[in-house]
Amino acid sequence: MFQRVKQDIQAVKERDPAAVTTWSVLLNYPGLHAVWWHRQHHWLWKHGRKGLARWWSQVARFCTGIEIHPGATIGERFFIDHGMGVVVGETTVIGNDVTLYQGVTLGGTGKERGKRHPTLEDCVVVGVGAAVLGDITIGRGTRVGGGAVVVNDVPPNCTVVGIPGRVVVREGRKIDAVDLHHEDLPDPVVEMFRCMQRRIDRLEARLASDEAAAIEYGEPPVPAAPAAVSEVGRPDEDAAETGEGESCAY
Ligand SMILES: CC(C)(COP(=O)(O)OP(=O)(O)OC[C@H]1O[C@@H](n2cnc3c(N)ncnc32)[C@H](O)[C@@H]1OP(=O)(O)O)[C@@H](O)C(=O)NCCC(=O)NCCS
């Protein structure tokens, strides 16, 4: 148990530059107190003393300003900085080394039953005032920006901001609203030639099969028509002729 307490204090020191001494952490961090209270509430909850657990968790809420439902499952080195206004719902699952700032809600959307609160994998950070709602999973190492409202799963190692939350950074790479990766643009001329080649192949195959049928039934071969130059950009006429729907128009 002492080892766990030591770990909790160390986690605060690592994540808050203002936490200098062990005494200051012990005295001034309601987020830490709330976690210690929660461990007792959770034990009672799991051992069938749900009424007592709920009541006692309300006492903790009164003292710390942090409301953690006794049913919530919380991993090691969980840290709530400042704390006031944090709400953690009953079926929330929190991994190891997770950090929440003040005003965070890990709640339900109000529509579900059963598992209706989020799962936060290891090392997730949820910024001030953010809401993570519903039975969704926030992937390992993801950061939720202050004020975001997240209602869908978020993959690991992302930054998600805004309302509704959208991923702006993934695996260290910025995700632009407008795709600016010009090096990936398709070459329209090459595409056009490929498209024309496919249509010529199909027409030749059809011609060959028509000729073979004509020979079989003893009909004279149809004289080759003068080559018509098909105007690029008028694919509908060719398509009508060949019965194929592919268009080469750009
Ligand atoms: C999201 C956050 C973690 C920053 O992540 P990051 O990976 O460094 O991302 P960046 O700063 O490069 O921002 C990426 C984009 O998201 C935007 N952004 C960042 N934080 C945002 C937020 N909270 N809400 C909306 N947009 C935000 C940036 O403006 C930037 O947009 P741009 O690409 O159009 O310029 C950080 O801004 C944040 O909100 N941290 C919460 C910290 C906190 O709660 N502190 C409380 C202390 S008491």
Ligand as a Chemical Component Dictionary entry (heavy atoms), coordinates in Angstrom:
data_LIG
# 
_chem_comp.id                   LIG 
_chem_comp.type                 NON-POLYMER 
_chem_comp.pdbx_formal_charge   0 
_chem_comp.three_letter_code    LIG 
# 
loop_
_chem_comp_atom.comp_id 
_chem_comp_atom.atom_id 
_chem_comp_atom.alt_atom_id 
_chem_comp_atom.type_symbol 
_chem_comp_atom.charge 
_chem_comp_atom.model_Cartn_x 
_chem_comp_atom.model_Cartn_y 
_chem_comp_atom.model_Cartn_z 
_chem_comp_atom.pdbx_ordinal 
LIG C1  C1  C 0 -4.701 20.041 -27.543 1  
LIG C2  C2  C 0 -3.409 20.329 -26.790 2  
LIG C3  C3  C 0 -3.068 19.135 -25.935 3  
LIG C4  C4  C 0 -2.284 20.693 -27.745 4  
LIG O1  O1  O 0 -1.922 19.627 -28.537 5  
LIG P1  P1  P 0 -0.767 19.725 -29.625 6  
LIG O2  O2  O 0 -0.546 18.372 -30.168 7  
LIG O3  O3  O 0 0.396  20.471 -29.092 8  
LIG O4  O4  O 0 -1.474 20.527 -30.753 9  
LIG P2  P2  P 0 -1.127 21.969 -31.347 10 
LIG O5  O5  O 0 -0.874 22.960 -30.278 11 
LIG O6  O6  O 0 -0.086 21.783 -32.402 12 
LIG O7  O7  O 0 -2.509 22.320 -32.033 13 
LIG C5  C5  C 0 -3.008 21.660 -33.140 14 
LIG C6  C6  C 0 -4.183 22.444 -33.653 15 
LIG O8  O8  O 0 -5.251 22.336 -32.696 16 
LIG C7  C7  C 0 -5.645 23.629 -32.239 17 
LIG N1  N1  N 0 -5.939 23.499 -30.826 18 
LIG C8  C8  C 0 -5.086 23.209 -29.820 19 
LIG N2  N2  N 0 -5.729 23.126 -28.668 20 
LIG C9  C9  C 0 -7.026 23.371 -28.934 21 
LIG C10 C10 C 0 -8.190 23.410 -28.140 22 
LIG N3  N3  N 0 -8.147 23.172 -26.833 23 
LIG N4  N4  N 0 -9.379 23.670 -28.755 24 
LIG C11 C11 C 0 -9.440 23.899 -30.093 25 
LIG N5  N5  N 0 -8.350 23.868 -30.892 26 
LIG C12 C12 C 0 -7.169 23.609 -30.321 27 
LIG C13 C13 C 0 -4.459 24.539 -32.519 28 
LIG O9  O9  O 0 -4.848 25.864 -32.678 29 
LIG C14 C14 C 0 -3.919 23.932 -33.786 30 
LIG O10 O10 O 0 -4.714 24.373 -34.869 31 
LIG P3  P3  P 0 -4.022 24.794 -36.279 32 
LIG O11 O11 O 0 -3.356 23.552 -36.780 33 
LIG O12 O12 O 0 -5.191 25.213 -37.118 34 
LIG O13 O13 O 0 -3.064 25.880 -35.930 35 
LIG C15 C15 C 0 -3.538 21.597 -25.928 36 
LIG O14 O14 O 0 -3.782 22.688 -26.755 37 
LIG C16 C16 C 0 -4.599 21.517 -24.861 38 
LIG O15 O15 O 0 -5.756 21.835 -25.087 39 
LIG N6  N6  N 0 -4.146 21.076 -23.647 40 
LIG C17 C17 C 0 -4.959 21.051 -22.481 41 
LIG C18 C18 C 0 -4.102 21.512 -21.334 42 
LIG C19 C19 C 0 -4.899 21.916 -20.142 43 
LIG O16 O16 O 0 -6.041 21.552 -19.975 44 
LIG N7  N7  N 0 -4.294 22.655 -19.262 45 
LIG C20 C20 C 0 -4.931 23.090 -18.064 46 
LIG C21 C21 C 0 -3.878 23.562 -17.122 47 
LIG S1  S1  S 0 -4.599 24.184 -15.689 48 
# 
loop_
_chem_comp_bond.comp_id 
_chem_comp_bond.atom_id_1 
_chem_comp_bond.atom_id_2 
_chem_comp_bond.value_order 
_chem_comp_bond.pdbx_ordinal 
LIG C1  C2  SING 1  
LIG C2  C3  SING 2  
LIG C2  C4  SING 3  
LIG C2  C15 SING 4  
LIG C4  O1  SING 5  
LIG O1  P1  SING 6  
LIG P1  O2  DOUB 7  
LIG P1  O3  SING 8  
LIG P1  O4  SING 9  
LIG O4  P2  SING 10 
LIG P2  O5  DOUB 11 
LIG P2  O6  SING 12 
LIG P2  O7  SING 13 
LIG O7  C5  SING 14 
LIG C5  C6  SING 15 
LIG C6  O8  SING 16 
LIG C6  C14 SING 17 
LIG O8  C7  SING 18 
LIG C7  N1  SING 19 
LIG C7  C13 SING 20 
LIG N1  C8  SING 21 
LIG N1  C12 SING 22 
LIG C8  N2  DOUB 23 
LIG N2  C9  SING 24 
LIG C9  C10 SING 25 
LIG C9  C12 DOUB 26 
LIG C10 N3  SING 27 
LIG C10 N4  DOUB 28 
LIG N4  C11 SING 29 
LIG C11 N5  DOUB 30 
LIG N5  C12 SING 31 
LIG C13 O9  SING 32 
LIG C13 C14 SING 33 
LIG C14 O10 SING 34 
LIG O10 P3  SING 35 
LIG P3  O11 DOUB 36 
LIG P3  O12 SING 37 
LIG P3  O13 SING 38 
LIG C15 O14 SING 39 
LIG C15 C16 SING 40 
LIG C16 O15 DOUB 41 
LIG C16 N6  SING 42 
LIG N6  C17 SING 43 
LIG C17 C18 SING 44 
LIG C18 C19 SING 45 
LIG C19 O16 DOUB 46 
LIG C19 N7  SING 47 
LIG N7  C20 SING 48 
LIG C20 C21 SING 49 
LIG C21 S1  SING 50 
# 
